[in-house]
Amino acid sequence: MYEKYYGLNEAAFNLTPDPAFLFLNKRCKDALDRILYSISRREGFSMIVGDIGTGKTTLCWALLEQLSRKNVCTALIQNPMLSEVEILKSILQDLGVRPENEDANANPWRLDDSEAVADPWQIFSTDWMEGLNKKQLLDRLNMFLAAKANEDIFTVLIVDEAQNMSLSLLEQLRLLSNMETAKKKLIQIIFVGQKELDEKLHSPELRQLNQRISVRFETKVLSLEDTEKYIYHRLAVAGGESKVTFTAGALRSIWNYSKGYPRRINLICDRALLEGYTERASVISSKFVENAVRNLEGRDEEKSTSFFKGWSFFKGLFGKSEYAPKRAPKKSEVLPQSIPLPKGLPIPSGFSLSSLIPSFTPTWLSRALLFIVPVLLLIFALYFVNQKAFGFAELRALLR
């Protein structure tokens, strides 16, 4: 909805793991380099762990994109909650392995020499695997890996959500790494999962697998500085860096609410841009971020903004309420009817004491008194309580 207004070529804060939007801070860049190095050395196993929403899957897709430019054959398993036979079939399917008796030089995209492609997905068909037992599937995989190795093509298997795998399934994948020649391994496996994966790998049953992992990396939440870079990086990739800006207060609010989790940052920024669009704003302030968070959490407007209303009341007394418009909107800025207007601002525009007491217009003296009187009362109360003749015990007795 707001992409055209902000000059974006595409949505900047989608939740899909698009590798084009990958933000590489120093830690992530070092980790990616180490994983690529271990693949080039064919070291067997690597592992990426991290909390939910910290960008593991995006890093995974970026790794696949990097490997596609090299002499590497890749497979990605996104649902590892399978049986031992089912996961072997998934690996063979994703690698595009064909039946043993099929001519290796035949074009898999043609049914025969005279017939064009009838079903583009036939190459990924698993019909030929029906009836094969576990040993036969392993033998076919071993033949495929050996054939690729003869062509100097290395095979990499990436398993996402690996924390959901059973101990027996993890052990089976360890045994896959035993497929090797006298000089080099035929397959490298990269586990991607939540922190529970690391705990599972430290169990006694998986001691051998844990010892074979050569690269370990944990994705972390972003710092305030990296959050700002992350937001502007995504805007730059989407093509709208110069059309929209976030205030320092808005950036800090995004970081506070998201706790530095990239997935939460995407959600908040998306809704904040929508809030800014409804008011035709090119600068996203903390007000838009607070409204975005309230909408995402489904909180009641009156309850969630009570603090901000009180704070804005005192700011309004000094003519600094951020809710008051700077100027009346131009006729060209009036929103079209097709765009849903906000249900109501947290604080009425131009709020001041005059809205409560019509006959009273706040002056600098009245504003000063509203600040000085409570301070004087507080000083008097402290002095009164600390007198020797009237201590805390006498105060408590009086209150009773």
C-alpha positions as CSV (number, residue, x, y, z in Angstrom):
1,M,0.0,0.0,0.0
2,Y,2.7,2.5,1.0
3,E,5.5,1.3,-1.4
4,K,4.6,3.8,-4.2
5,Y,4.3,6.8,-1.8
6,Y,7.8,6.1,-0.3
7,G,9.3,5.3,-3.7
8,L,10.0,1.7,-2.9
9,N,10.4,-0.9,-5.7
10,E,9.2,-3.6,-3.4
11,A,8.3,-4.2,0.2
12,A,11.3,-3.4,2.4
13,F,10.2,-5.3,5.5
14,N,8.8,-8.6,4.3
15,L,9.1,-11.6,6.6
16,T,10.2,-13.9,3.8
17,P,14.0,-14.9,4.0
18,D,15.0,-13.0,0.9
19,P,18.9,-13.2,0.7
20,A,18.9,-9.9,-1.2
21,F,18.0,-8.2,2.1
22,L,20.6,-10.0,4.2
23,F,22.3,-7.6,6.5
24,L,25.9,-8.7,7.2
25,N,27.4,-7.1,10.2
26,K,30.9,-8.2,11.2
27,R,29.8,-11.3,13.1
28,C,27.6,-12.6,10.3
29,K,30.2,-11.9,7.6
30,D,32.9,-13.7,9.5
31,A,30.6,-16.7,10.1
32,L,29.6,-16.9,6.4
33,D,33.3,-16.8,5.4
34,R,34.1,-19.6,7.9
35,I,31.3,-21.8,6.6
36,L,32.4,-21.2,3.0
37,Y,36.0,-22.0,4.0
38,S,34.9,-25.3,5.7
39,I,33.0,-26.3,2.6
40,S,36.0,-25.6,0.4
41,R,38.0,-27.8,2.7
42,R,35.2,-30.5,2.8
43,E,35.3,-30.7,6.6
44,G,32.0,-32.6,7.1
45,F,29.7,-30.6,9.5
46,S,28.9,-27.0,10.3
47,M,26.2,-25.6,12.6
48,I,24.2,-22.3,12.8
49,V,22.1,-21.8,15.9
50,G,20.2,-18.9,17.3
51,D,17.0,-17.7,18.9
52,I,13.7,-17.5,17.1
53,G,13.6,-14.5,14.6
54,T,17.3,-13.8,14.6
55,G,17.8,-14.4,10.8
56,K,19.0,-18.0,10.6
57,T,16.8,-18.9,7.6
58,T,17.8,-15.8,5.7
59,L,21.5,-16.6,6.3
60,C,20.7,-20.1,5.1
61,W,19.2,-18.9,1.8
62,A,22.1,-16.4,1.4
63,L,24.5,-19.4,1.8
64,L,22.6,-21.3,-0.9
65,E,22.9,-18.3,-3.2
66,Q,26.6,-18.1,-2.6
67,L,27.1,-21.8,-3.3
68,S,25.1,-21.6,-6.5
69,R,27.9,-19.6,-8.0
70,K,30.4,-22.3,-7.2
71,N,30.9,-25.9,-8.3
72,V,28.6,-27.2,-5.7
73,C,25.4,-29.2,-5.7
74,T,23.0,-28.3,-2.9
75,A,19.9,-29.7,-1.1
76,L,17.7,-27.9,1.5
77,I,15.5,-29.8,4.0
78,Q,13.1,-27.4,5.6
79,N,10.9,-30.0,7.4
80,P,13.2,-32.5,9.2
81,M,10.3,-34.1,11.2
82,L,10.4,-37.2,9.0
83,S,11.3,-40.8,9.4
84,E,14.7,-42.1,8.4
85,V,13.4,-43.4,5.0
86,E,11.4,-40.2,4.3
87,I,14.3,-37.9,4.9
88,L,16.5,-40.0,2.5
89,K,13.8,-39.6,-0.1
90,S,13.6,-35.9,0.5
91,I,17.4,-35.6,0.1
92,L,17.3,-37.6,-3.2
93,Q,14.4,-35.6,-4.4
94,D,16.0,-32.2,-3.7
95,L,19.2,-33.2,-5.3
96,G,17.3,-34.3,-8.4
97,V,18.5,-37.9,-8.3
98,R,17.0,-40.1,-11.0
99,P,16.6,-43.9,-11.1
100,E,19.8,-46.0,-11.5
101,N,18.7,-47.4,-14.8
102,E,18.0,-44.0,-16.4
103,D,20.5,-42.8,-18.9
104,A,22.7,-40.3,-17.1
105,N,23.1,-38.3,-20.3
106,A,19.4,-38.1,-21.1
107,N,17.6,-34.8,-20.7
108,P,15.4,-35.2,-17.6
109,W,13.2,-32.5,-18.9
110,R,12.0,-34.6,-21.9
111,L,9.9,-37.7,-21.8
112,D,11.6,-39.1,-25.0
113,D,13.5,-37.8,-28.0
114,S,10.3,-36.6,-29.8
115,E,8.1,-35.4,-27.0
116,A,8.5,-32.0,-25.2
117,V,8.2,-31.5,-21.5
118,A,4.9,-32.7,-20.3
119,D,5.4,-32.0,-16.6
120,P,8.2,-29.7,-15.5
121,W,8.2,-31.2,-12.0
122,Q,8.8,-34.8,-13.3
123,I,12.5,-34.4,-12.5
124,F,11.6,-34.1,-8.8
125,S,9.2,-37.1,-8.8
126,T,9.6,-39.7,-6.1
127,D,7.5,-42.3,-7.8
128,W,10.6,-44.3,-8.7
129,M,11.5,-44.6,-5.0
130,E,8.4,-46.5,-4.1
131,G,9.2,-49.9,-2.8
132,L,12.9,-49.2,-2.2
133,N,14.2,-49.9,1.3
134,K,16.6,-47.9,3.3
135,K,19.7,-49.7,2.0
136,Q,18.7,-49.2,-1.6
137,L,18.1,-45.5,-1.1
138,L,21.5,-45.1,0.6
139,D,23.2,-47.0,-2.3
140,R,21.5,-44.7,-4.8
141,L,22.6,-41.6,-2.9
142,N,26.2,-43.0,-2.6
143,M,26.3,-43.6,-6.4
144,F,25.0,-40.1,-7.1
145,L,27.6,-38.4,-4.7
146,A,30.5,-40.5,-6.2
147,A,29.4,-39.5,-9.8
148,K,29.3,-35.8,-8.8
149,A,32.7,-36.1,-7.1
150,N,34.2,-37.5,-10.4
151,E,32.9,-34.3,-12.1
152,D,34.6,-32.3,-9.3
153,I,31.2,-31.2,-8.0
154,F,30.8,-31.2,-4.2
155,T,27.4,-31.8,-2.5
156,V,26.2,-29.7,0.4
157,L,23.1,-30.6,2.4
158,I,21.5,-27.9,4.6
159,V,18.9,-29.0,7.3
160,D,16.8,-26.2,8.6
161,E,14.9,-26.5,12.0
162,A,17.3,-29.2,12.9
163,Q,16.4,-29.0,16.6
164,N,13.3,-30.9,15.8
165,M,15.2,-34.0,14.6
166,S,15.3,-37.1,16.7
167,L,18.5,-38.5,18.1
168,S,18.3,-41.5,15.7
169,L,17.8,-39.2,12.7
170,L,20.8,-37.1,13.6
171,E,22.9,-40.2,14.0
172,Q,21.8,-41.3,10.5
173,L,23.0,-38.0,9.1
174,R,26.3,-38.5,10.8
175,L,26.6,-41.8,9.0
176,L,26.0,-40.1,5.7
177,S,29.2,-38.2,6.3
178,N,31.0,-41.5,6.1
179,M,30.4,-41.5,2.4
180,E,33.9,-40.6,1.2
181,T,36.7,-41.6,-1.1
182,A,40.3,-42.2,0.1
183,K,41.1,-38.5,-0.3
184,K,37.9,-36.5,0.2
185,K,34.4,-36.5,1.6
186,L,31.4,-36.7,-0.7
187,I,29.0,-34.6,1.3
188,Q,28.9,-31.7,3.8
189,I,26.0,-31.2,6.1
190,I,25.1,-27.9,7.7
191,F,22.6,-27.9,10.6
192,V,20.5,-24.8,11.2
193,G,18.3,-24.6,14.2
194,Q,17.4,-23.0,17.5
195,K,19.5,-23.2,20.7
196,E,18.0,-26.5,21.7
197,L,20.0,-28.1,18.9
198,D,23.3,-27.3,20.6
199,E,22.0,-28.8,23.8
200,K,20.9,-31.9,21.9
201,L,24.3,-32.3,20.3
202,H,26.0,-32.3,23.7
203,S,24.0,-35.4,24.8
204,P,26.1,-38.6,25.2
205,E,24.3,-40.3,22.4
206,L,25.6,-37.8,19.8
207,R,29.1,-37.4,21.1
208,Q,30.7,-38.6,17.8
209,L,28.6,-36.1,15.8
210,N,29.3,-33.2,18.1
211,Q,33.1,-33.8,17.7
212,R,32.8,-33.6,13.9
213,I,31.3,-30.1,13.8
214,S,34.1,-27.8,12.6
215,V,32.3,-24.5,12.5
216,R,29.7,-23.2,15.0
217,F,28.0,-19.9,14.8
218,E,25.2,-18.4,16.9
219,T,23.0,-15.6,15.5
220,K,22.5,-12.8,18.0
221,V,20.0,-9.9,18.4
222,L,21.0,-6.6,16.9
223,S,22.5,-3.7,18.9
224,L,20.9,-0.2,18.6
225,E,23.6,0.8,16.1
226,D,23.1,-2.3,14.0
227,T,19.3,-1.9,14.2
228,E,19.6,1.5,12.5
229,K,22.0,0.1,9.8
230,Y,19.7,-2.8,9.3
231,I,16.6,-0.6,8.7
232,Y,18.4,1.7,6.2
233,H,20.0,-1.3,4.5
234,R,16.6,-2.8,3.8
235,L,15.3,0.5,2.6
236,A,18.3,1.0,0.3
237,V,17.8,-2.5,-1.2
238,A,14.1,-1.8,-1.8
239,G,15.0,1.5,-3.4
240,G,13.6,4.1,-1.0
241,E,16.5,5.2,1.3
242,S,16.2,8.9,0.3
243,K,12.4,9.1,0.4
244,V,11.8,8.2,4.1
245,T,13.7,8.7,7.3
246,F,13.4,7.6,10.9
247,T,14.0,10.0,13.8
248,A,16.5,9.0,16.5
249,G,13.6,8.5,18.9
250,A,11.8,6.3,16.5
251,L,14.9,4.1,16.0
252,R,15.4,3.8,19.7
253,S,11.7,2.9,20.2
254,I,11.9,0.2,17.5
255,W,15.0,-1.3,19.2
256,N,13.4,-1.2,22.6
257,Y,10.1,-2.8,21.4
258,S,11.8,-5.4,19.2
259,K,14.7,-6.2,21.6
260,G,16.9,-6.3,18.5
261,Y,15.1,-9.3,16.8
262,P,15.2,-8.8,13.0
263,R,11.7,-10.4,12.6
264,R,10.2,-8.0,15.1
265,I,12.0,-5.1,13.6
266,N,10.5,-5.9,10.2
267,L,7.0,-6.1,11.6
268,I,7.2,-2.8,13.5
269,C,8.8,-0.9,10.6
270,D,6.2,-2.2,8.2
271,R,3.3,-1.0,10.4
272,A,5.1,2.3,11.3
273,L,5.5,3.0,7.5
274,L,1.8,2.3,7.1
275,E,1.0,4.7,10.0
276,G,3.2,7.4,8.4
277,Y,1.6,6.8,5.0
278,T,-1.9,7.5,6.4
279,E,-0.7,10.9,7.6
280,R,1.4,11.6,4.5
281,A,4.6,11.8,6.6
282,S,8.1,11.3,5.1
283,V,9.7,11.3,8.5
284,I,8.7,8.4,10.8
285,S,8.6,9.6,14.4
286,S,8.3,7.6,17.7
287,K,4.5,8.4,17.6
288,F,4.1,6.2,14.5
289,V,6.2,3.4,16.1
290,E,4.1,3.5,19.3
291,N,0.9,3.3,17.3
292,A,2.4,0.4,15.2
293,V,3.3,-1.6,18.3
294,R,-0.1,-1.0,19.9
295,N,-1.8,-2.3,16.7
296,L,0.5,-5.3,16.5
297,E,-0.1,-6.3,20.1
298,G,-3.8,-5.6,19.9
299,R,-3.8,-3.4,23.0
300,D,-6.6,-1.1,23.9
301,E,-5.9,2.4,22.8
302,E,-7.0,4.2,26.0
303,K,-5.1,1.9,28.3
304,S,-1.9,1.7,26.2
305,T,-1.5,5.4,25.7
306,S,-2.4,6.6,29.2
307,F,1.2,7.4,30.0
308,F,1.8,9.2,26.8
309,K,-1.4,11.2,27.3
310,G,-0.2,12.3,30.7
311,W,3.2,13.2,29.4
312,S,1.7,15.0,26.4
313,F,-0.6,17.0,28.8
314,F,2.4,18.5,30.5
315,K,4.3,19.1,27.2
316,G,1.1,20.8,25.9
317,L,1.2,23.2,28.8
318,F,4.5,24.5,27.4
319,G,3.3,24.4,23.8
320,K,5.5,21.4,22.9
321,S,3.0,18.6,22.4
322,E,4.2,16.3,19.7
323,Y,0.5,15.5,18.9
324,A,-0.3,19.1,17.9
325,P,0.0,19.6,14.1
326,K,2.7,22.0,13.0
327,R,0.4,23.5,10.4
328,A,-3.0,22.9,8.8
329,P,-2.8,20.3,6.0
330,K,-3.0,21.6,2.5
331,K,-5.9,20.6,0.3
332,S,-3.6,18.4,-1.8
333,E,-2.6,16.5,1.3
334,V,-6.1,15.5,2.3
335,L,-6.3,11.7,2.3
336,P,-8.5,10.0,-0.4
337,Q,-11.6,8.2,0.9
338,S,-10.2,4.9,-0.2
339,I,-7.4,5.1,2.5
340,P,-8.6,4.1,6.0
341,L,-8.1,7.0,8.4
342,P,-6.9,6.4,12.0
343,K,-9.8,5.9,14.5
344,G,-8.5,8.7,16.7
345,L,-5.3,10.3,17.9
346,P,-4.2,9.4,21.5
347,I,-4.4,13.2,22.4
348,P,-6.6,15.8,20.8
349,S,-4.8,18.2,18.6
350,G,-3.6,21.4,20.3
351,F,-4.5,20.1,23.8
352,S,-4.0,22.7,26.6
353,L,-5.6,24.0,29.8
354,S,-7.9,26.1,27.7
355,S,-9.7,22.9,26.7
356,L,-10.5,22.2,30.3
357,I,-11.1,25.7,31.5
358,P,-12.5,27.7,28.6
359,S,-12.2,31.1,30.4
360,F,-8.6,30.5,31.3
361,T,-5.7,31.0,28.9
362,P,-2.4,29.6,30.1
363,T,0.4,32.2,30.5
364,W,4.0,31.8,31.4
365,L,3.1,32.6,35.0
366,S,0.4,30.0,35.3
367,R,2.7,27.4,33.7
368,A,5.5,28.3,36.1
369,L,3.1,28.0,39.1
370,L,2.0,24.5,38.0
371,F,5.6,23.4,38.2
372,I,6.7,25.4,41.3
373,V,3.8,24.6,43.6
374,P,4.2,20.8,43.6
375,V,7.9,21.3,44.2
376,L,7.3,23.6,47.2
377,L,4.7,21.1,48.7
378,L,7.2,18.3,48.4
379,I,9.9,20.3,50.1
380,F,7.6,21.3,52.9
381,A,6.5,17.7,53.4
382,L,10.1,16.4,53.6
383,Y,11.0,19.2,56.1
384,F,7.9,18.5,58.2
385,V,8.5,14.7,58.5
386,N,12.2,15.1,59.4
387,Q,11.5,17.3,62.4
388,K,12.6,15.8,65.7
389,A,9.3,16.6,67.4
390,F,7.4,14.8,64.7
391,G,9.0,11.6,63.4
392,F,7.8,8.7,61.3
393,A,6.3,6.9,64.3
394,E,4.1,10.0,65.1
395,L,3.1,10.3,61.5
396,R,2.0,6.7,61.3
397,A,0.0,7.2,64.6
398,L,-1.6,10.3,63.1
399,L,-2.6,8.5,60.0
400,R,-4.3,5.8,62.0
